[in-house]
């Protein structure tokens, strides 16, 4: 789940791709009347002609477009200056306000007019000019109970972070980048939106300082942190303003239907999951309290005993050094940060000392009284504490639950309970609703020597100092009401020992996380397999339905206690909203043609889970692939990081963003946050983007992302634990740290541009997915669908396996055969793609999808293809089908629609989905008569009829799958995991042929539609051969000499080293940028020499003429008509990494005869009359 945005130095603001405020204009000119003419359309951001401006006593002059929506084209606006903010309202020609159309979204606006009117009445009674309504509750929680959602009630904005400020005339909402778009869609016209972190927009606590002098700023003192309140109070005083704290919350007084407080029972968190007794934690806390450094004002000194002596023997008195009083509150500089939302979450302990952070024990040995102590030590005197001991007050709900090993149910998705806790050196008091305590819990608390009082008693307890003598240590994020109850001399502010120690997980907790994430991975795998099957079958699944089903799968897991947060299930443009959550009534259908993002997690007794995966069920665009790959690079960079002890998360944050920054991209939320052990999903004090050192035992998420508003979003999130790592060197004796990954969900490779990944990154991706398969597969034996999915998604094909797919086998002697004519077709290139681009997309499919090879045929990737006319039905209707030896399933309906006849039978309970790298087809499963030729008629043959296709431009009607039977295993569902019989299987079963083999003769392509190829069923046509047919297969090929022959590839690819030698042998040759082919000067064409492909010791000569692309087809490539282009190209680093020394496509197969025998797992090649033909 994406954390709040990090603090970004001003110097980096422009580098970080800050999103501009919509419609903002700034001006230094003045005017009193303002009408703006819109030049925008509904589909774009409005721009305003700012020839006129306005008067204001404030230096900050910012104008916003109408909060209710974007203006119509040519619309007029009326500008109103309210508190220095220009409010734009769309008006008609007569100047009357009009309501602009709302944005299309899954959010509802709430009319807040009445609520604001009632609130302002109370503000006038209290003499308050501005009333602040934070998101937090009385414990400074990020996630609050329904009864504490005051900001949501008054503003209508439902996001988890934001601050509302209401003046007597206007209302303002401040929120961070995670909620920019959501807030725009939820707030009504009463509100002006301030996008904190965008441009020059400041946080609310800085913005409020520029309001009118003498103003009274009101807030509930329970809902603002001590550090924020003290800094703000001091800053307001300097400006003649003041803070006001009404006794009763003003929003509560107008909230008529406010939900009642939860009374969920509190229960004990078992030691099997906690790993440490509460008594032990309390003992460690008390040691810290006893040893906490004592300020000078709390010490007095006594001289050591000595014998009587004359007065003259006494040491001469010296004046004490003039020491400043101890600091009990953070300075404005440390507490009033540039972005108050940049803290990791509401439990953050606030600014840490720049020179030292608390150790595991939380004890800092640094003593601010050293000069005074040295003075007395020199005199032989000893220090005596005026304050006998310290105590601490804990208000953070996660800290209380962790310290006491208790859990509750007062906050949705968080196993927490409302309470406060005071801990002294020998006793403690828990303030809680006693109705929540069972007899078992009461007995448990007595054993811990903890007394219980009602939660409402806490304020009198503090005010009357019922805890006794001694100072109370409070963390900076303690509600300000606590320090108001205590006198200034009776409390100190210090980082929270509880929070710091809670963040460092023990061995039991870490092992619990491993188990919980494995269980959560099982649920997500089963769910992904289900979701993909549903979408393949053409079923409509909404975001909400998908999220609900995922919850059902999670419920099947052991120790499941609920969700960790609301499921973020987002398709298309909704995925561009980092914290979008669908509802039953407002939810989009998942679009298979756009990325789908799921950010979710379960609460288990042994761990809190948080995982995000972005997947694509169709054919991603190049832009989507580029964004996904750059996000993946950042994810890998963080996961692989090794760093010295003392490194902060803020220092590592740039690793996640670097790949995006190189392309001018960025994201505005944090890169990662801590999380609890069956506690809150957000936990401090550490995180990426936060200046707190990472320590062994810290757990943290790794979640870079990218969001294109109105289009799509990408985020990849995994959970990590900091561990010590061994390095070759130990510079300066440093201790080196790294990460272990908990998350066990594969990362889909469909949107990965492998050429953008380094060799190490590709290795990381392969190893991560392999590890997921190895860990999850044994736990999925009861779910065949999920088992198939994890094996497919997590297994990267090796070079040997890929070759085995192509070496589809053949026979050693001529037999009775039937030969059919096939026509060559050239598919002109469109959309800026090149043959190289298409072939490379094909290679990625080849090397990543072995088990489901049907996905490897590139419908978009094949520029040159051969087709065969095949009849379906009786009487037959003929369809032009693309011949593919890399898939086993046959389907029609891409261009010409299927015509049913009396022999047609639809298999009502079955459907098919065939994905081909960058193309796909989905539809119904049929049986009918299939006619290949008058002598090859197959009765009752199964095939698919596509209802939807992608990547087919009408140049053929479907696919004739000639690959091995196993490649069609998972295309049709449900089918009990059985493969569908292929065309070859049916011919053999019905005794139309004697042997399971076929031969293909491809002749060099010179023009589109030439019928000069031949497909032979049952054997091969020996008359086409001019040399011996050499067979290969049933043997292991060394990776260093492995070659791939693929009918879905057009060109020939050789290793980069071989290509360098090849191109340098042709003076003046260079890569043409339009076609990405090697362009050879005319003078060098005559210098070309034959290339030889050696397969198991047998050379196959590829002549100079064969190396040239047909010049008659140059312009179809986007090339020059008179140029000479080579069909030889270099393998990319990724393709070379697979171990392949060459990949031969149609350019090779057109020069050699190929035969395939499935019965012997062999493939054969032979020379033909085209091998040495001079035709190009």
N, C-alpha and C positions, 0 to 999 in steps of 0.2 A: 504494500500500500504506500503510495507516494507520500513522503514526508513534507513538512513545510519547506519553503524555499530557503537556501543558504544565504548568508550574508555575502554580498558581492562587493569587493572594493570599488570605489567610484571610478578608479582608473580602468577597470575592466567592464564597466557598464555597457559600453558600445560593443565590446567583443562578445557579450553574452546574448546578443540577439533579443534585447528587450522588446516586448510587444508594445506598439504605440497605443495610446488611448484613442478610442474611436472619436473622431470629430473634434479633437482638442485644438484650439487655436490660442495663441498668446499674442498680446499686443501692448505697446507702450503708448498708443494714442488714446485720446479720450473723446467720448461722445455720449449723449444721453439717450438717444433712440437707436434701436438696433434691429435690423431685419436682415437675415442671412438668406441668400439664394443657394439652394442645394444644386450641385452639379453631378450628383451621384445617382445611380440606379438602385433598385432594391437589392441587387445581388452583390453590391460592393460597399465598402466603407464610405460614408459621406464625407465630402470635403466642402468647406465653406469659403465663400468669397468674403474676406474680412476687410472690406474697405472702411467699415465703421467699427468702432469699439465702444468702450464704456468708461464711466468714472468709478473709482473705488478708492476707499481709504487704505485698502490692503495692497501690498506689493505683489501678492500671489493672485494673478487673474487668470482663471482657467475656465473654459467653456465646454460644456458637455452636450452631446446630442440627446434627443428625447429618450428617456430611460425605457419607454414602452416599446421601442422598436426603431427601425431605420426609416428615414423619410422617403416618400415617393419621389420619383424623378421630377425635378423642377419645382419641388415643394418650397413653401416659405416657412420661416421660423420666427417666433417672437422670443427675444432674449430678455431674461429677467435677472437682475443682479441681486442675489440673496446671500448675505454674509460673505461677499467677495467671490462667490461662485456664480458663473453665468449658467442659468438654467434655460435650455432651448426647448420650446414647445412648438410642434407642428401646427400651422394655422392655414385656413383657407384664404381666398382672395379678399374676404372681408375682415380678416384678422381674427376669426373665431377659431378656437382650439379644435383640432381634430385628433382622433385616436388613430395612430398608425398601426398597421398590421403587426401582430406579435410574431416573433421568430418561431419557426417550426421546431419544436423541441418536446422533450418528455417532461416538461416542468409546467406547473400551474402558478399563475400570479395570484397573490392575495391582496385584496383591497384593504389597505391599512389606514385609510382616511379617518375612520371612526376611532381606531385605537390611538392614533397620534393626537387626535383632538382631546381625548380623555387624558392622555399623558400630559399634554401641555397645560391643562387645567391644574393638575397636581404640581407641575413645575412652577407655575405662577404662585401657587399657595406657599411653596417652599422657597420662593425667591431664587430659583435656579434658572440660569440662562441656557445652559447646555447640560443635557443628561446623557451619561454614557451607559450603554448597555452592552457589556462584554459577552462573549460566548461561554466563558468559564463559569463554573459553579462556585460554591463556598469552599471548595478544596483545590481550586485552580486546576480542575480537570479539563482535559481536551474533549473527552467524550462524556456527555452529561446525561442524566436521567430526563425523562419526558417533562417532569415537573420543573426542571431547571433550564429549559430551552427558551429563555426570555428573549434573547436576541432574535431567534427564529419567529417567535410570536409577534414581536413588534415590527419586524421588517418583512417577513414572508420568505426570507432567504434561509434555506435549509442546510447549507454547507456547515462543516464542522468547525471552521475557523473564520473569524471576522468580528468586527466591532461596529456597533451602531451608535451614532451620536444624533441626538434630537435637539434641535434648537427651538425657539419659540416660533420660528417661521419656516424652518426647513429640516430636512432629515438626510443624513449621510451614512453610507455603508462603506467600510474599509475591509478589503479582503485581499488575499494573496493570489498568486498566479494559478494555483490549482482550481480556483473557483471564479475566474474572470467571466467566463462565458455563462456558467450556471447562474451567477448573480445577475448578469444582464437579463436573463430570461425569467427570473423569479421576482425581482423587485418591481413595484408599480411606479407610476409617475410621481409619487410623493418623494421618491428617494433619488439621490445623486450617488453614483458609484465611484469610489476611489480605488483604483487598481494599484495596490502597494507594490513597489518594485518595478513599476512600469514608468519609464521616463523620469520625471522629477517628482512623482507622487510620493509623499512622505507618509510614514505610519501615523496613526491617529494621535498618538501622544506627542508628536512633534507638530502636527497640523494644528492642534488645539491651541498651541502657544501663540498663534498668529490671529486669534480671535480678538474681539473688541476688548480694550482695557477695562478693567473693573468687573469683568464678567465673573459669574459664579458657576463653577463646573461641578456638577453633582454626579455621584456614583455610590453604589452600595459598597461599603468598605469591605464586605466579605468577598466581593467578586473581583478585586484588584490585588495584585501581588504587592508585598511590602516594598520590594526594590523599585517597582514601577511607581508606586504611590509616593514614596519619599522623594524620588527624583522629580516627579511631576509637580509635587507641592512646592518644592524649592524653586523650580523654574517659573511656575505661575506667580509666585510672590514677586519675583524680579520684574514681572510685567503688570503688576497691580491687579492680579487676578487671584482667585482663591478657590480652594476645594471645599465642597459641602457634602456631608454624609448623612442623608436622611435616615431616621431610625427605621423606617419600613421601606422596603424596595417599592419604587413607584410602579414598575411594571406588574408586580404581584398584585397591587391594589386594583388594577383595571382588568386583570386576567380572570374573567368570570368563570370560565370552564377549565381552569388549570387542573391538570391531572394530579391525582393524590400521590403522596410519597409512597415509595415501595416499602413493603414489609417482608421482603423475601428472607428466608431463614439463612443464618450464617452457619457454616460447617467447617470442620477441621480438614486442612490439606495434609494428606498422609505423608509420612516421612519417606515412603517409597519414591515419592515424586519431589519432595522438597530438598532432601539430601542433608538437612541440618535442622536440629531441634530449635524451636523458638527460644527455649531457655538459653541455648548456646549463643544465638544471635543477640539476645538481650544482654548476656554477660559481656560480649565483645563491645556492644554499644556503651555499656557502663564503664568499661576500661577506658574507652575513648573519652567519656565525660570526665573521668577522674584525672586523666593525663592531659586534658586540653590546656594549651598555654594560657597563662593568667596575665591579663593586662596590668600595667603598672598601678593603675588606680585601685586594683583589688589586692595589692600586696602591702604589708607593713614589715619592717625589719627590726630584729632584736640583736643586741650585741652578745657575743659569747660570754659565758661566766668567767670571771677573773678574780684574783685576790684583791683585797683592798689596797689602795695605793693613794698617794697624795694626789691632790687635784692636778698638780703640775704634770703627773704622768699620763693624764688623759690625752688622747689624740686631739689635735686641733680641729675644730669644726670647719667644714668646707660647705659652701652652698651647694645644694643639689642641682644637677643639670636641669635646665628648663625644658621639660618634655611635653609634647602635645598630648592631649587626652586620646585614649584609644578610639579607633574608628569602629562604630557600631552599625553604620549603614554604608552601603556602597556609594561611591561618588556618582555624580550625574553621568560622568563620562563612561563609567563601566556599566551602569544599570540602564541608562536611557540609550539604547543602541539605535543605530540607524534604522533598523527594521525589527520592531518588537516581535514580529512573527518569525524572525529567522531563528529563534530558539528551536531546539528540536521538538519539544512538546511541552505541555503544561507542567511536567514534573521536573523540568530542567532546574538545576541548582543555581543557575545564573552565572554571572561572570566569575571566572576562576583567577586566582592570583597569577600574574604573568610569570613568576619565577618558579612556582611549584604548584602541583596539584595533589590532592589527597592521595595517600597510598592506600593499600588494601585496608589497613586499619582505620584510615581516615584521619590519622594524627599527623599534624605538621609540627616539626620540631623547631621551626623558626619562631623566635620570641621577639616581639616588638619592644620588649623592655630591656634589651641586652645592655644598653649603656647604663641604665640605672642599676641593674644587677651587678655589673662590673664594679661600679662605684662602691656598692655595699660589700661586695665580695672582697675588694681591696681592704676594707675596714675590718674584715673578719666577721661580718654580720651575716645572719641567715634570714631568708624570706619566710614569712608566715602569711597564709592566705586569709585575707579578711572575709572572702566569700568561701565558706567551707566546701561547697561543691556546686556543680552545675547540673542542670536538668535540660531536657530538650522537649520541644513540642512538635508533634508530627501531624500534619493535616492532609498530606497527600495520600489518597486512598490506596494506590498500589503499594506505597511504602508500608502502610499499616498492615495490609494483607500479607505482604512478604515477611515482615518482621515477626508477626504472630502466627504465621502458617494457618491463616484463616481465609476463607473465601465466601462470597455472597452472591447476590443477584439483583442489586439495585440499579445497575447501569446496563443497558442493552449491549450485548456482545462483550461485556467485561465482567469477570467474576468478582466484583468488588461490592463493598457495603459502605454506607455513609457512616463515618465515625471520625473522632479525633482521638489522639493518644498523647498523654504526657508521660514521660519516662524519667524517673530520678535514679539515684545511685542505688537505692534499696527498695523502691516501690514504683508502681505505675498505676495510671488510671485511664480506662477506656471509656470514652463518651459515645454511647450508642443507644439506639432504640432497643430496650431490653426485651421487647416482644420477639425480636429476631433470634434470641439466644435460647437454644435448647438446654435441657439439664446437662447434657454431655458437654456442651461448650462452656456453660457456667462453671462446671467442675474443672474443666481444662484451664480456664482463666484463673481460678483460685490457686491451682497448682503452680501457675506462673507468677503468683503474688500480684495479680492485677485486679484492682477494684473496678467496679462498673458503676457509671453514672449515666443519666439520661443525656442525650446529645444536646438538648436545649440548656443544660446546666453549665456548659463549657464556658460561656461568657462571664457568668458570675464567679465561677471557679478561678478564672484568670484575674478578674478585676479585684477579687477579695484575697488573692494570693493564698488560696487554700492549700496549695502544694507545699507551702512552707517557705523557708529561707533559701537563698541561692538564686543565681541568675538562670534564666531560661535561654537556651540557644535555639534560635529559629532559623530555618533556611531562607534564602532571599525570596523564594516563591510562596512563602507563607501568606495567607490572606491578611490584608492590612488591618482588619478588625482585631486580629490577635495582638499586634503591637500597640494598637490604640487602647486595649484593655490593660496592657502592662505599662508601667512608667518607664521612661527612657533609661533609667539606671538599672532596670531589672531584666533587661534582655540584651542579647548579643546576636548579631547576624553572622552566620557561618555556613559554608557549603554543607549539604545534607550528608551525614555519615551513612544514613540508611540508603539513600539513593545510590551513592557511590558503591556501596557493598552489594546492594541488590543487583547492580548492573554486571558484576563479575560472577558468572555462573560457576557453581561447583561441579564436580565430576558427575554426580547423579543427575543434575539438571541438564548437562550437556548430553549425556546418554539418552535422557528423556527426549530431548529435541531430535536426536537421530531417529528414534523410534516414531515420534509423532510425525515428522516429515516423511518418513517412509510410508506410514499409514495414510497420510494426506496425499502422497503421490499415487498410491493405489486407487484412491477415490477419483483423483483427477484423470488417471489413465482410463479407468472404466467409463468415466463421463465423456472424455474426448472421443473414445471409440463409439459410444452411443450417439453423440452429437453428429459426428461425421456420417454415420450410417443414416441417420434421419435426413440430413441435408442431401446426401447422395440420392436418396429415394424421392427427392422432390418435396418432402414435407416442410411446411412452414413452421419454424421454431422461433419464438420471440426471445428477446434478451431475458425477460423475466422467467419464461418457461425454462430456458437453459440454466439460469441461476438456481431455480427451484430444484431441478433435477440433480444438479451438482450437490446441493445440500442433502438430498436423499442418499446419494452415494456416500457422502461423508458420514451420515448417520450410521452406516453399516460398520464403521470402524470402531475398534475397541477404544474405550476411554473418551469417546466424543461427548463434549459437554455443550456444544453450540457453535455458532459462528464467531470468528474473531472480529468481524466488522461486516457491514452491509456489502453484499457481493457486488463488485463492479463488473458488470457484464455489458459490453458496449460494442456495437457494430458501426462501421463507417464513420460518419461525422461525430457520432456520440463518443467514439473512442478518443476524440480530440479533447474531451472534457476529462481531465485526470481523475476526478472523483465522481463521475456519473454513476448513479445507481438506478436501475429501472424499477418500476412498480407494475403491478398487475394491470392497472388501467392505462398506464402510459409507458409503452414499451415498443420498440421497433422490431420488425422481423429481421433475423440475421441474414445479411446479404452475402452470398458466397463469392461475390466479386469484389469485396472490400475486406481489409483486415478486421479480424474480430479480437478484441482484447478482453481477457478475464483476469481480474485481480481479486483474489479471494483467499480465505484461510479458515481453518477450523480451530476451535478451542478444545484441546485435549488435556486430560489431567496431567500429562507429562510434558506439555509444551504448547505454546501459541504459534500458529503457523501463518505465514504471509507469503504468497506466491503469485507472480504475474507471468502469464504467457500470452503472446500475440501470435495468432495463426491465420492462415488464409486457406479457404476451402475451394478456391477457384484459381484464377490466374492473375497474379499480382502485376502491377505496372512497374516500369523501371524505377519510377520515383519511390514507390513503396519499398521495393527491394533495396534501393540505395539507402533509404532512411533506416530500414530494419538492420541492414548490415553494419551501418555505422553505430547504431545503438548496441548491437552485439559486440562490436570491437571494444566499446567502452566497458561493457559488462565483463568481457574477458580480461581486460586490463586491470580492473579492480580485483577480480577473483584471483588473478595470477600475481598480484603485487607482493613483493618482499621488501620490508622496510625496517629500519632500526627502532628499537624501543624508544618511546618518547615522541614518535611521529603522531601527529594529530589527524583526525578524519578530514579536517579542512585542507591539509597538505596533500591528501590523496585524491581529493575530489576532482582535480583537473584531469586525472587519468580517465575518468568516465566520460568527460566532455571533449577530450582532445580530438577524437575522430570526427565528431560532429562539428566542432569549431573549424576544422580544416575545410569544411564544405559550407561554412557560414550558417550552420544550424546550431540549435541549443534547446534546452528545456529549462524551465524556471523553478521547478520544485526541487527539493533536496534529493541527493543521490541515494541516501540510505539513512535508516534510523535504527536505534536499538529496539528490542522487543522483550516482553516478559515471559516468564515461565508460568504458564497458565495465569497470566495477568493481562495487562493492556498490551495491545499490538504496537503502541508507540511508547518508548521508554528512553529516558536520558541516563546520564548527562551527555553521553557521547553520540556521535553520528558523523556521517560524511558532510562536510561543510561547516562543522563545528570545531572550535579551537580547543578540543579536549583530547589529550593523548589516548590512543587506543591501548588497552591492556589485555594480557592473556586472560581469556574467559569472557571478554566482551562478545556479545552477539549483535549482529548488525545486518541490515538488508543491503542489497546491491541492486539498484533499480534505475538505471538511466532510461531516458525515453525521448520521444520526439512527437510533436503534435502539430498537425496542419489544420487550422481551424476550418470547420465546414467540410472537411474531407476525410481524414483518418488520423489514427494515433497509434503509436508503437511504444510499448514498455516491456522490458524483460527484467524480472525480479527473482532473485534467489537469496536465501538466508545463509549467512556465514558466521563462523566463530573464529575469533582471533586465537592463534596458537603460536607456539615457538617453533621456529624452523632451523634446520641445520644448513649452514652455508659453507662454501669452500674456504672463504676467508672470514676472519673475525676481526675486522678493522677496529683498532683501539679497544678491543675487548667488548665491543658492543654485543648486545643481545638482539637477534634478528627475529622478526615476527612475520607471519603470513596468515592465510585464511584456510579453513576447512569448510567445504560447502555441505549444508544440510539438505537442501532442496533436491528432490529426486523426481523431476518431471523433464522429459526430453525437450529440447529446443527444436522447433520445426525448421527444416532447412529449405522449405519452398521459397522463402523470400531472401535467401542468402545469396549474395553475389560473391562467389568464391574467389574471383580475381582480386577482390578488395581485401581478402584475408591473407595474412602472412602464413608461412608454413607452420609456425608455432600455434597460431590461432586456429588453423584448420585441425591441427592435432588436438588442441583443447576441445573443440566442438565434437570431434569424433570420440574422444575419451569420455567426455561428459555423457553423451547419448549411450555409449556402450555400457557405462557404469549404471545408468538408469535401467537399462534392459536387464543387466545381470542381477540387480537388486530386486526389481519389481516382478520379473517373469515368474519366479517360484511362488509368488504370492497371488498370481493371476490364473492359476491352473483351473479354477472353477469358472472362468469367464473366457471362453474361446475368442470372443470378439475383441476383448481388451488385450488378450495375449497376441493376437495377430497385429493389433495396432502398435503395441510397444515394440514388437520385433521389427516391424516395418519402419517406424519412425526413429528407432534407436540404432539401427544397423547400417553402417556405411559400407557400400560394396567394395570389395577388394578388386585389384586388377584381374586376378585369376577368375573370380566369380563373374566379372563382367565379360571376360573372354568366353567363359562357358556359356553365357547367354547367347552370344553371337555364333559360337561353334555349334550350330543346331543340327549338325550331323548329316551323314549321307550313306550311300551304298556303293559297292565295289564293282557292280556289273550292270550293263544295260538290261532293261526289262521292258515289258509292254507299257507304253506311256501314252498320255494324251497331252498335246501341247496346245496352248491357247495364246493368241496374240495379245500383247500389252502395249499401251501407248505411253510415250514419254510426254511429260508436261512440265513446263517451266512456270513457276509462280512468281510473277514480278514482285519486287520488293517495295513495300510501302512503309510509311511512318518513320523514315529515317533509319531503319534497321539495315544491317548488312548480312551477307552470308556468314561471316565470321561470328557476328552476334548470335545468330540463330543456331549455328552449330555449337557454340559454347554453351548456350542454354540446354542444348541436347546433351552435351557431355555431362553436365551436372545431374541430369536425370539418369544417365547411364551409370554414373558412379555412386549414386546414393539410393537407388531403389532397385535392389536385386530381387527381393522376395516377390514384389508386385511389379514385375517388369512391364506390365501393361501401361504403366504410367510413364514409360520412357520414350514413347513415340511422340516426336515433336510436330504436332499438326501445324503450328506456326513456324517451326524451325526448318522445315524441309522446303527448300526453294525448288529443287528438282525432284519430281516424284513420278512413279510409274503406276498406271491405273489399269484395272481390268473390268470389263462390263459383266455384271453378274445379275441373273434374274431371280426375283423373289415372287412367289405366289403361282397360282395356276388359273388362267394363263399368266406367264411371267411378265412382270414389269422390270425393266433393266435399270440398274444403277451403276454409276461409275465409282468403283471402290479403290482406294489407295492400298497398294500392296505393302505390308509391313511384316518383316520377319522377327520383329522385336515385341510383338503382342500376339495374344492367342484368341482374343474375342473379336467377333465380327458384328458390326452394327451398321445401320443405314439411317437416313432421314436428315442428313446435314443440309443438303440443298434441295433435292427432290424428296417430297414427302411420300411415306409408305402408303401403298394402295393395298388394302386388305382384299382377300379373295376367299373362295369357299374353303381353301385349305389352311387359312390363317387361324391360329389359336393363340390368344393372349394368355400368358401365365399370370393370372390375376394377383397372386401373392408374391410375385418376384419383380424386382427392378434391377437395373444395372447402373453403374457409375464407372466410367472409364476416364481416368485422368492421365494426361500425356505431357507432363512437364509444364508447357505453357498453353495447353489446350485441353478440352474435356468434352464429354458427352454424357448425358444422363437421360434415362427414360425407362420404358417398359421392356420386359423380356417376352419374346414371342417364339413360336415355332411355326414353320411353314416350309413349303417346298423351295429349294434353292437350286438354281440351274447355272452351272459353270460353263457347260457346253452340251450339245445334244446327247453326248454319251456320258456326261457327268452330271446327273440329276440326283440330288439328295433329298429324300423325303423326310418330313418331320424334323427339320434341322432347327436348332435353337439359335437365336441371334437377338440383337437389341434394336429397338426402334427409338431413336432419340427424340425426346420432347424439347430438349434444350442443348445447345452446343456453344462452345466458346473456342475461338481460334480457327474456325473453319470459314473461309471466305467465299464459299460457293464453287470452288474449282473442282471439288469432288463430293460425292454423296455419302461417303462413310469409309470404314476401314475393313479390309480383308485381313484378318489376323492369321498369320502362318507360323507363329512361334510355337514353342513347346506347350503342351497342355497345362503344365504347372503355372504358366504365366497368367492364366485366366482364373486362378484359384479364388480370388477375392473380388471379382468384378460384379458378380450377381449375388444379391442378398434377398431373402435368406436362402442359403443353399447348403447348410450344414458343413461349411468349409470345403465342399467338394468343388473341383474345377469344372467348368462347363466344357463339354466335348468340342473340340475344334473342328474346323473344316476338314483337316487331314484325318482326324479321328473318325468322323462320319463317313468319309470316302472309304476308309479302310474297313469300318464295321459293315457297311453296306456292299462291300466287295466291288467297289467301283475301281479300286486300284489294288495292286498286290503288295506294294511296299510303302511304308511310311516315309516317303521322301519326295522331294521336288527339286527342280532345277530352274535357274533364272538366267536368262540372257538379256543383259542390258546393253544397248548399243549407244555410242556417243550421241549426246543431245546436240542437235543443231537448230531445231526450231520447235515451237510448241505444237503438241498434238501429233507428232510423228508416230505411226504405228509400225515400229520396227524392233520391238522387244518380244520376248516369249517366256511364258510361264508353263513349266512342264510338271504335271502331277504324276506320281508313281515312280519317278526315276529322273533321268536327265537325258537330254537330246544329244547323243554322241556326234551327230552331224554338225553341230555347232562348234566342236572342238577342233583345234589345230595342233594340240599337244596332249600329253598325258594328264588325266585328272588326278591330282595329288590330294590325298585325304589327310585330315588332321583331327585330333580329338582323342579322348580316353587317355590322356597323358598330362603330366604336370608341366606347365611352361614356366620358365624362370622369369621373375618379374622384370629383370633387366632386358629381356628380349620379347616381352609380351606386346602383341599388336592387337588392335581391335578393328574388325570390319563391321560397318554399321550402315544399313540401308536408310537410316534416318539422318545421316550426315551427308553433306554435299561435297565438301572439299577433302583434301588430304592434309593431315597434320603430323609434323615430325618434331623431335625435341628441339628446344631453343638453340642448343649448341649445333646440331646438324643444320638447322635453318640458317644460322649465321654463316656457316661454311657455304651453304647453297647460295645465299643471296650475294655473298662477297665474290663468288665465282662469276657473277653476272654484273660487270661494271655498269654503274649508273642506276642500278635497280633500287627502288625504294618503296615503302608502303604508301599506297594511295589513300588519302584520308577519306575520300568519298566512299570507296568500296572496302577499305581495309585489306585489300589484296596487294600482293607484291607486283608493282608495275615494272615491266622490263623494257628498257630502251630497244628500239628496233635494231640498232647495231649489235646488241648483245643477244638477240634472239638466236642468231646463227651460232653463238658460242655455247648454247645449252647442250648439256650431256644427259644421258640416260641416268635415272635413279634405279636402284635395285632394292626391292624389299625382300629380305631373306627370311623365310618362314621354315623353321626346322631344317635349315641347311639348303633349302631349295630357293634359288633367286627368281624373282618376278620382275622383269624389266619394265620400267615405266619410261617410255620414250619422251624426247623433248616435245614432240607434238602433243602427246597426251598430257603434258604438264601445262599446256596453255588452255585458258578458259575460252570457249567458243566466242569468237569476236562478234558473231551475229547477235549474241545475247548481251553484249556489253552495256547497251543503254538501259536494258531492263534492270541491270544492277545499279544504275545510277552512275555508271562510268562513262568514259569517253569512247566514241564509236570506233576510233582508229587505234586505240591503245592495245598493248599486249599485257594481259594479266596472267599470273601464274595461279594454278589451283593448289599450290603448296603453301601452307601457312605454319607458323610455329605453335606448338602446344603452350598453354599458359602454365604458370608454376603449379597450379592445382592439378592440371591434367598430367603434367610430368611427374608430380608426386605420386600419382596412382601406380607408377611403374611402367606405364605404356610407352613404348618407343615410337609408335605411330598409331594413328587412327585413320583408317581408309574408308571414305564414303563413296558416293556414286561415281566420282571421278575415277576411282579405282575399279569399281564393279562394272562400269561400262566398257572396260578394256579386257576384263577376264570373266570367264564363265564361272558361276558359283552353284554348287549343289549342296543339299542339306538332307541328312539322314537322321531322323529322330531315333530310330531303332538302335543305332550304334553310337549315338552321340558324336557324330563326326560332321565335318564340313570339308568340301573339296573345291579346289580352284584349278582352272586350266586356261591356257591361252586360246584366243579366238582370232578370227580374221580382223577384229577391231583392235587387237593388242598393238599392232604396229602401224595402223592406218594413219595416213597423213590427211586429216580432215579439218583441223582447227586453223 
